[in-house]
Amino acid sequence: MQNTIIQKAVNKDLNSILEITKDALNAMKAMNFHQWDENYPNEIVFQEDIQAQELYVFKENDEILGFICINEKFEPEFYKQVIFNKNYDDKAFYLHRLAVKQNAKGKGVAQKLLNFCENFALENHKASLRADTHSKNFPMNSLFKKLDFNFCGNFDIPNYQDPFLAYEKILNQKAF
């Protein structure tokens, strides 16, 4: 039986996180898009996520298979063309830096991390999850659609050729 857990990342998890990030970067290059590069995300970004207690790791039998950052931070200058539900602007969590270890892809790790984020948001009285991804990141775009995230528009980031797509999932209000 597999022993799985999602928990806050700690400093000793950093090497595994960086290895998964390197694998993700190589996979993005192979799929011909450049959401991440050699400069982002980097060790400093992940250290800040860990320090803020906003980075979570998915572990199976003590091996880190994936991670995600969840917080209230977003880049409003990028989201000007995005139409999020304004009723939830102060009740939203934003998802960042989701990645899964190469040999764990297709095993539902990313979906379990997103489901965790949904439960985490409800426990923290949030009504919305918001996220974005590169327009050519077909696996992530498909997963957002599969999990009932609504497309909210696209936007450009300087130095990127292709647009990014933004999504939002309004959570079950009965939980409040």
Secondary structure, DSSP 4 states (H G I P E B T S, - for coil): ---EEEEE--GGGHHHHHHHHHHHHHHHHHTT--SS-SSSS-HHHHHHHHHTT-EEEEEETTEEEEEEEEES---TTTGGG----GGGTTSEEEEEEEEE-GGGTTSSHHHHHHHHHHHHHHHTT--EEEEEEETT-HHHHHHHHHTTPEEEEEE--TT-SS-EEEEEEE--GGG-
